[in-house]
């Protein structure tokens, strides 16, 4: 083998190496959407025709706290592949679209929305849970804001047993728990 053949082989090897590096760099970050869910993982695709294998969906985790919200079909985000290989990638669902809009676009409001009208909103020091009709703050309001304290003042409760039992009205209630009818 001569020097020319060695040069041709070296150039060919460089072209192959460059092509591999380009393939990997195209995989580092991809804007994708969920094509389907399978066995707790997702298969994602992008507009170029790329379809991944099963990849893990990222969650927010820090020690004892973890937030998981499994993405549904059509949810958008990024497929991150630090080594350029999509098989080891992780899907981060984080891009709203018409089918999966922002939960909130107002500054100062943290809002989590879920199926069937479930919603948690925190703003101005008040946490509101909708869909279950509970507002939790330093006080607890059952059935909506306002209402008498629990046990509700004026409610009659059974006191005592046997012949001394009787119904007596509640005359004082909690300063931290309230309920509406």
GIRABEL-V619482 format. One line per field, one symbol per residue. ss: DSSP state (h for helix, s for strand, l for the rest). psi: psi as a letter, one per 30 degrees, with the letter a starting at -180 (. if undefined). burial: + if it has 24 or more other C-alpha atoms within 12 Angstrom, else -. A space follows every 50 residues. Layout:
ss = ???
psi = ???
burial = ???
This chain:
ss = llhhhhhhhhhhhhhhhhhhhhhhhhhlssssssssssllssssslllll slllsssllsssllsssllllllllssssslllllhhhlsssssslllll lllllllllsssslhhhlsssssllssssslllssslllssslllllssl lllllssssllhhhlsssslllllllsssll
psi = kleeeeeeeeeeeeeeeeeeeeeeeffekkkllkelkjhgllklllfffk klaklkkllkkjbfkkkkikklkfklakjkieggjffglkkjjgjlaefi lkekgkkgkkkkkalhgkkkkkkhgkkkjlfghkkkaflkjkglkalllk kkkfkklkkalbfgklkkkkfkakffklkl.
burial = --------------------------+++++++++++---+++++----- ++++++++-----------+++-++++++++---+++-++++++------ --+--------+-------++-----++++---+++---+++--+--+++ -+------------------------+++--
